[in-house]
Amino acid sequence: MELIFSRRRNLGSLALRTLMWSSWSHCGVITPENTVIEARMFAGVIERPLIDLLEETSKHSFKTITVPDDAAAIAFARAQVGKPYDWAGVVGLALRRDGWEAPDAWFCSELVEACAVAGGRRRFDQQARRVTPQHSWMVV
């Protein structure tokens, strides 16, 4: 499964990176058609051309993680398109809420890790308090 990690030159990205102690403020799943499925503030889960995301970033990096069923991971991601952004999850990053797998709304790193699980690979314990882009970046 192909992932993209990114950041932008704006206060929102800086605030997220500072709050999460992260090099990255955002991540998404890249499809075989060179689109990205991502959970975006104010937009929810969307699919759009990868080039559009790349044009917005001040820095980005690609990472491949091995999952037993890439097609299932992508199918899961596409099934999430249209769901809302998980504002409670983002606030929960600061409050250290329990759990990160709320299937009715997503923030970016929750969505990435749920896709990995749908593809047959759990990279984080279900009891993990939070999963940030930095956590997702660091785990192979």
N, C-alpha and C positions, 0 to 999 in steps of 0.2 A: 504494500500500500504506500503510495507516494504522498508525502505531506509537504506543506510549505509553512515556514515560520517567518514572521515579518514584524516590522515596526515602522512607524511613521514619524515624521518631524512635526509633532503637535503635542499640545499639553495633555490630551487624553491618553495618548500612547506613553508619554513620559510618566504620567500618574500611574497607569497600570503597571508599567515596568518597575517603578519604585515600590508600589504596594506589594507586588509579587516577587521582588528581588529577582527580576528576570531580564534576560537580554531581549526577550520577545514579548510583544503585547498581543499578538494574534497568531492563530494557526488555522489551517484548513486542509481538506482532503482534495488531492488532485485526481481527476478522473482520466481514463484513457483518452478521452476526447479533448484533453487540455482545457477543461473547465475546472473551477474550484468550487467545492461545496463548503460553505462556511456559515458560522453564526455571527451575525453583525449587529452591533448596537443599532437600534432604531429600524432595523430591517428584518431581523429574525434570521431564520435559516434560508439561504439563497444559493443558487447555482449561477455562476457567471463565467465569462471567459477568464482564464488565468492571466492573460495579458493585462486585463483591467486591474487586477489586484497588483500585479508587478509595477504598473505605472504609478500606483499610490505609495509604494513603499520607499523608505529611505535606506532600508537594509532588509535583505531576505536570505533565506537558506532553504534548500530542499533536503529532505531526509526520507529514506526508504525504511519502512519497518516490514518485517516478514509476518504475514498472517496466512493461515492455511487456505483461506478462501477470499481472494481479493474481490471477486464478483459479488459475494455476499456483503462485504464491507461497503462497496460502492452502492449496491442496491439499498442497503440500510440508510446510507447517507441521503440518497435521493428521496427515500420515503419520509425524511425529516423536513424536506423543503416545504416552506410555508409555516412551519411552527415558529412560535415567538422566541425572542431572545430571553435568556434566563437572567433577569435582573436580580432576582433573589440569590442566584448562584454567585454573581459578581460581588454583591454586598457580602455574601457569605464567605468570600475569600478573606475579607478583612475581619469578619467576625468568627472565622474558623468554624463554620457550620458543619454538622455531621452529614456525610453523604454527598455524592456528586452526580448520581445517575437518576435525575428526574426526567422521565421520558416525554413530558408535555412541553418542555422548553429547554433551550440549550444556550450555553456560551461556548466559545470556540473550542477550548481544550476538552470540555466535557463531550462535545460532539465527536471530536477526533478519537477519543478513547472509547466511546460507545461504538464507533465504527470498527475499531480494532476488535472489540469483543464480538460484534456481529460477524466479523471475518474469522473468528475462532481463536483469538489470542487476547487474553486478559493481561495487561501489563501492570495494572495496579490492583491492589486488594480492594474488594468491594467496600470495605470499611474505611478506606482512605478518606480523610477529612476533606481533601480538596485535590484537584488536579489542575495545575496551571500550564500555560505554554512551556514554561521552563522545565517543569517536571516531565512533560511529554517529550521535550527535546533531549533531556538527559538519559532517558531510558531507551535502551537499544531494543 
